[in-house]
């Protein structure tokens, strides 16, 4: 069973860019990886620009075989499996971001706006080391 998540970055006062992540979206999984390995805004933006992911690991890595993934590399549907319609989604307003999370039936929503925050439903919290 998967624990789905949305990972978003705040682009401006009221604009967010996000991707869907299918596996390990819980705080001790994806949350810990984001907090420990995705602290540089350039790396975060690069991750988001790769689009929807099966899972995120400590390294974005390079293109590799989706069915035989390289250890420690993140696995993206577009880059690694050649899927289409997996581009990041940009929405205006936090309400639309939360609606996107509900539409995708995710368990967690992570947002970066200078620091990582997360939500299980609609209550945002600062993400701390777990």
C-alpha atoms as one frame of an Amber mdcrd trajectory, in Angstrom:
protein
   0.000   0.000   0.000   1.234   3.481  -0.781   1.288   6.671   1.257   0.725
   9.367  -1.335   1.875  12.986  -1.034   2.006  16.319  -2.796   5.307  18.226
  -2.654   4.992  21.935  -3.399   7.110  25.067  -3.516   5.795  28.536  -2.996
   6.646  30.587  -6.078   5.143  33.886  -4.961   2.748  35.264  -2.392  -0.155
  33.242  -3.755   1.291  30.794  -6.327   2.422  27.191  -5.776   4.061  24.583
  -8.006   3.660  20.947  -7.016   4.224  17.295  -7.884   2.563  14.065  -6.823
   4.665  11.400  -5.039   3.150   7.911  -4.871   5.168   6.037  -2.218   6.564
   6.728   1.283   4.795  10.076   1.740   4.624   9.783   5.533   6.578  12.180
   7.747   9.240   9.626   8.741   9.780   8.720   5.064   9.447  11.540   2.534
   9.317  14.186   5.264  12.675  13.118   6.671  14.228  12.899   3.183  13.043
  16.412   2.284  14.263  17.841   5.571  17.688  16.178   5.412  18.484  16.162
   1.665  16.415  18.907   0.023  17.523  22.113   1.698  18.945  23.889  -1.354
  16.277  25.805  -3.318  17.966  24.867  -6.632  17.792  21.142  -5.815  14.173
  21.504  -4.689  13.240  23.291  -7.908  15.034  20.643  -9.973  13.033  17.927
  -8.166   9.738  19.727  -8.800  10.607  20.311 -12.468  11.033  16.546 -12.986
   7.290  16.098 -12.380   5.358  13.355 -10.629   7.397  10.653  -8.907   7.000
   7.112  -7.749   9.241   8.012  -4.797  11.847  10.550  -3.712  15.200   9.450
  -2.303  18.251  11.384  -1.122  19.518  11.873  -4.689  17.616  12.986  -7.761
  20.072  10.965  -9.817  20.040  10.595 -13.573  17.737   8.688 -15.901  17.664
   5.027 -14.958  15.523   1.937 -15.473  12.132   2.299 -13.770  11.810  -1.479
 -13.343  15.338  -1.848 -11.960  16.011   1.449 -10.162  19.425   2.517  -8.967
  19.799   2.476  -5.171  19.410   5.900  -3.576  18.039   7.562  -6.728  14.583
   9.113  -6.929  12.204   7.516  -9.410  10.233   9.819 -11.736   7.418   8.738
 -14.039   8.446  10.967 -16.935  12.223  10.769 -16.787  12.538   7.091 -15.880
   9.438   5.488 -17.430   8.685   7.905 -20.281   5.140   8.713 -19.150   3.332
  11.850 -20.282   1.014  14.264 -18.445   3.118  14.143 -15.287   4.337  17.745
 -15.354   4.294  19.846 -12.180   1.025  21.648 -11.516   0.901  25.345 -10.718
  -2.046  26.675  -8.738  -3.025  30.045  -7.378  -3.905  30.148  -3.689  -3.393
  27.788  -0.787  -7.033  26.682  -1.036  -6.423  25.411  -4.571  -3.277  23.590
  -3.429  -5.232  21.879  -0.650  -8.007  21.047  -3.141  -5.408  19.505  -5.462
  -4.182  17.375  -2.551  -7.722  16.189  -1.826  -8.376  15.517  -5.540  -5.240
  13.362  -5.704  -6.349  11.628  -2.462  -2.983  12.161  -0.836  -2.196  11.565
   2.801   0.383  14.343   3.185   1.070  17.744   1.698   4.605  19.165   1.948
   5.342  22.781   1.124   8.653  24.615   0.919   8.655  28.372   1.476  12.114
  28.857   2.943  11.564  25.879   5.248   9.610  22.654   4.955   6.073  22.484
   6.315   3.659  19.604   6.123  -0.005  18.916   6.477  -1.977  15.799   7.209
  -5.315  17.125   5.894  -5.348  20.953   6.159  -3.328  21.843   9.266   0.199
  22.953   8.371   3.073  22.268  10.757   6.764  23.050  10.658   8.643  19.903
   9.707  11.175  18.944  12.355  13.797  16.244  12.404  12.257  12.854  13.121
